[in-house]
């Protein structure tokens, strides 16, 4: 996106000009001496760090906290709805718009905050501008450092910013936010379905409250148990290992032979501790051999297994050779196998046996010898039926979101440049 392509009626300014006119201010986070790790508490005011900055939103649930006294002492760094937060080091192209949910939180030492002080600028519009390729390319080429890019106030002040009339800004932001809201709704549905799958697994296979022949909870209804080397087990179940339930894909393909448009999954596409993948890559540009996988395979990240990168493949494709593609020997065990591979105990097991100190890796041999109880066929088949329904629904939401993201990313530069104009007044 080049500014020479902008509508000639559109004002181009810089953040520095806005700061000079008191229409904006930029605040660097507190020095490390003002906010030490020893100050963090279990309860209190969250402190946003670079790792908490997602795609135009704050990632909740992982921010450290400080108590009331420290929050008051650091009130200069308190965030308000409409602020935009950037990372100072590393992923300097990332930014997040502060919403009502984060109002009153604190910016951390590795963040920079932008705030507008005029009704003529819509923060949401500006936050979307910071998502354009133009801005990403600009900030990466102007940031200091090569191996670890860094951002400061002076660099931000030089950022050029197109400013149409505020009514148009709000309209543009509204169009883009409508798409993002739908994407987030789909993500929330998938998160809830994942929690449901994990809870059901625990209820059936840890608490042994799977349905008995009459549909009642097995353990609570007086179901029979037997002793085993893994502890008590329901009568009729057996003891085995993952190897009795699954195998791994071994077929690889040369980069030159991968069909155009093939879905690609690298370690970067596997989220930590998330059963469902949130995005896919494409095979264009791949230069090395990859492993072929099938839809619904369980993709298990080998590198640093404690990162807990285990997820279900939403489609067939190719993956990094640092990922093991696993499938059930008998399809009826698919659901049970999937949740066993995803379990914390499995991750702990393979982490303990992984090789290497700086970059530990696991392998199929270690995964396959993980000991498990093997349910009877009827229970396993019923659980698989439920899991398949959940997986099918989450896949549907994933691909819907991919289309919405493509639409948003296509509209974004055109709306910002004025190539597409949004109507200001309703007919």
N, C-alpha and C positions, 0 to 999 in steps of 0.2 A: 504494500500500500504506500504510494508516494503522495506527498502533499501537493505535488503539481497536479494531481488528479482531483483535488478537492473543488467543490463548488466555489466560485469566486466570491460569493456572498458570505462564505463561512469564515469567521474570524479564527486566525491562528495566533496563539499566544504561547507563553512558556510558564511553567510553574513558578519560575523566578519572578516574572513580571507580576503574577498574582500575589506572591509573597510581598513584593515591594508595595503593592497597592492595598495591603492588609486584607486581601480577599482570601488568602490562604496562609497557613503556617505549617512548617515542617518541624517535627520533633524527633531527635535521635533518642533511643532508649537509654536508661540509666547506666552509668559506669558499673563495671563488675563489682567494684568495692561498695557500691550502694545496694547491690542486690546479690547476696551470696547464696550459694546452695544451702548453707546451714540455716537460712531464714525460711526455707520452705516448710510448709505444714500440710497435714492431711485435709484440713478444712480451711476455708477462707476465700480470698479473692484470687481467681486464676490469673496467671502470668503467661502471656502469649510469647512463644518462642518460634523460631523459623520453622521447626518441624510441625507446628500447629497451623501453618499457612497452607491451605489447599488451593483449589482452583476457584478463586474469588470468594472463598468462604473459609471460616475458621473450623478446623477439625476439633471436635469436642471430645472430652474424656481422657486427654493425656497431658493437659497443662498442669504444671506445678502450681501451688497456692501459697499465699502469704497471709498472715493474720491481720486483724483490723489495724493494729498500731503501725505495721509496716505499710499497709495500704494507704493510710493517712500520710505517712512520711513520704510516700512516693506518688502523692496525688497529682503531681505535675505530669505524670505518665499515664494517668487514667484515661481510658478510651471512651468515646461517645459514639452513639449511633451515627453512621455516615462517614466515620473516619475510614481511611484506607491504610492498611499496614503492609509494609514490604519487609523482606528479609535483607539484612545487611551483608551477609556473607553466603557464598555458595550459590544457592538457587535465587539469585537476585531478581530474576524475571517473575517470580511468584508474588502475588498480592492477594489481599482478602479485604472485602468490605465488611466493616463492623455493623452488625444488626442489633436489634433490641436485645437479642439473647446474650450478646457480649458487652452490652452497655455497662460501664463501671469496672470492666476488667483492666488489667495493666499490660502495657507493652513491655516486653523483655529487653534485655541488653542488646540482643542481636536483631532488633527491629527498628524500623523508621516509620513514623506516623505522619500522614498527610491529612490536614483538616481544612475544610472550606468554611469561610465566614461570610458568605454572601448568598442570597436567595437566587442569584443569577446563574449559579452553577449547581448542577445535580450530581451529587457524589456517585450515585449508581451509574450514571452515564459515563463518568470519568473512569470508574472501576472497570467498565466494559472496554473502554478505549485501551486500558492497560493490558487487555487480553488480546489485542491485535498483534499480528506478526510484525507490523511496523514497530510497535513499541518493544516487543521482545528482541528484535534484531538491534534496535537502537540501544537499548539498555545493556545488552551483552557486548556490543562493540564499544560502548563508552565506560563500562564498569572497569574498575582498577583490578589488576592482577590477571593472571592467565590460568594457573592451576586452581586458584580459589578466588573467583571474581568477588569484588566487594563494592558496596554502594554507600554513598554518603549524601549529605544535603546538597552539596554543590553540584553533584552529578544530577540529582533529581531536579534541581532548579533549571537545568538546561533542557529538560524534556519539553518538546513542542507539543501543544495541545490544541486540537480543533474545537472551537466552541460555537455551535449554532445557537439560536435563541433557546432559552431555557425550556420553553414549551416543547420544542423539538427534541431537546436532550431527554426530557422525561418520556416522550413518546418512544424514542429509540430504546431507552432503558426498559420501558414497559414491554416492548415486543420481545427483547432478549430475555428478560426476567421470566416472562410467561413460559418460554422454552425451558429455562433452567429450573423453574418450579416443577414442571412436569418430570424432568429428569430426576430431580431430588425425590419426588413422590415415588417414582419407580425404584430408586435406590432404597428408600425407606421400606417399601413393600418387600424387597428382596432381603433386607436386613432382618425384618420380622420373620420371614419364612425360614431364614437360616437359623434363627433362635428357636423356632418351632421344631426344626429338624433335630437340633442338638438336644433340646429338652425331651423330645420323644425318644431319642436314643438312650438317654440316661434313664428315663422312666421304664423302658422296656428291657434294656440289657445291663443296666447297673443295679436298678432297684428291683428288677425281675417282675415288673407289673404289666408285662405283655398280656394280651387277651388269651384266656384259656379257652377250652372247647365250647364253653357257654357264653363267651364274650366278657367274662368278668376278669378283674386283675389277678394274675396268677398267684403271686405271693400272698396277697391279702385274702384270697379265696382258699387258702390252705394247700396250695400246690406243693408237690413233693420235691425234695432236694437231695442231692448226693454230694459226698465229699470228693474233691479232686485236687490235683497239685496247684490249681489256681484258686482254691477255696471252694466254697459251696457252689453247686451249679444245679439248674433245674433238671429233673429226671428226664433222660432221653437226649440231653445235649452232650456233646463230646468236647475233648480238649485237643487243640492243634495249634497251628501257626498260620500267619498270613499266607505262607506258601501253599497251604491246603485250600485257600480260597481264591488266590489271585496269581496273575502272571504279569510280566512287564513287556512292553513293546520293544522289539529289538531292531526293527527295520529302519534304516536310515536312508536319506536321499541326498544326492549332491545338489548344491545350490543352483547349478545350471539346469537341473531337471525339475525344479519346483515350478508348477504352473502359476502363471500370473494371477494375482488375486487370492492366493491361498492364505488362509488365516495363519498368523504366526503368534506363538506365545513364548516370550522370553521370561527370565526371572523377574524383570521389571513389571511384567503384566500380572504376576501372581501377588495378590495383596497378602499382608501378614494377618494370620488368624481370621481369614475370611474364606468361607467355603465356596462362594460364588465369585467368579471373575467379573471385574467391572469394566474392562476394556480389552480390546484385542489389537495386535499389530498386524502388519501386512508383510508378505514375503519379499516384496520388491526391495532390492538393496542387500539381501542376504548374500554373504560371501563364503560361508562354510557349510559343511554337512549338518543336516538337522534330523531329528527323530520324527517319524510319522506317528500321529495319534488319531484316535477315533472319537467321535462325539460321545460325551458322557464318561470318557476315561477320567481317572483321577490323576491329576498332574502333581507330582511331588518334587519340590525343589531340593536338589542334592546339596548345594552349596550353603554352608552355615545353616544346618537344619533347625537350629534354635530360632530362626526367623519365622518358623511355622508357616511356610509357603506351600499350602496344600489346597487345591481347588479343583472343581469339576470343569471339564472342558465343555463349553457350550456348543461347539461345532467340531468337525474334523479339521485337521490342519497339520502343521509342523511346529516343533518346539525345539528350544535350545537343548543341547546334549547335557546341560546341567540340570535338566528336568527329567524325571522318570515317569513315563506314562504307564499307568497300572489299570488292569481290567480284570473282572471276575472270571474265574474258570467256569462257574455255573452262574448264569444270570440272576438266579433267585437270591443270591447272596450280595447283590450289588449294593443295596442300601446299607446293610450291616458293615460290609467291607469299607465303604466310603467313610462312614462315621468313625470306624476304628482307625483308619489311616489319619483322620483329621484330629483324633483325640490328643489331649495333652500328654497322656502316658506314652503314646507312640512317639511323640516328638522328644520326650525325655529319654526314651529308650535309644533311639537312633543317635541322639546327641551324645550320649554316653559312649557309644561305640564308634563315633565318627573319627576319621583320620585327618591329621593336620592340626596345627596350633593356630596360625594366623587365619587360614581359610579352611576350616574343617569341612569335610564332605562325608555324606553318607552314601550308601550304595544299595542295590537291590538285595544283596545277600543279607545285609543287616536288617533291612525292612522285612524281608520274607521270613526271618526267624523270630519275629515278634510273637509271643505266645498269646493265644486268644481262646475263649470259649466259642464253640461252633453251635449255633442254635439249631433246633429242628427245622426241617424244610418248610413246614407250614408257617411258622413264625417269621422266618427269614423272608419268605416270599411275600407275606402280607406287608412287612416293613418296607420291602423294596417297592411294592406297588405304591405306597404312600410317598416314598422319597422320589420316585419317578414323576409323580404328579407335581410335587413341589419344584423339582428341577425343570420340568417342562414350562411351568409358569414363570419361573425366574429367567429362563432363557428368552422367553417371549418379551419380558420387561427389559432385559439387557439389549436385545436387538432393536427394540423400540427406542431405547435411550440412545443407541448408536446413531440411528437415523435422526433423532432430535439434535444430537451434538453436531452431526454433519450439516443440518439445516442452520443451526445457530452460527457455526463457524463460517458458513458460506454467506450468511446475511451480515455478519459483524463488519467486515471491511467495507461492504457496499453501503451499509447504513452510516458508517463513520465518514466515508468519503463523500456522501451525498449522491452516489450513483443511484441508490434507492431512497426515495423520500417518503416519510410516513405522513399521513394526513394529520393535521393539527386539530381541525374541527370536525365533529361528527356531522354527517348529513342529517 
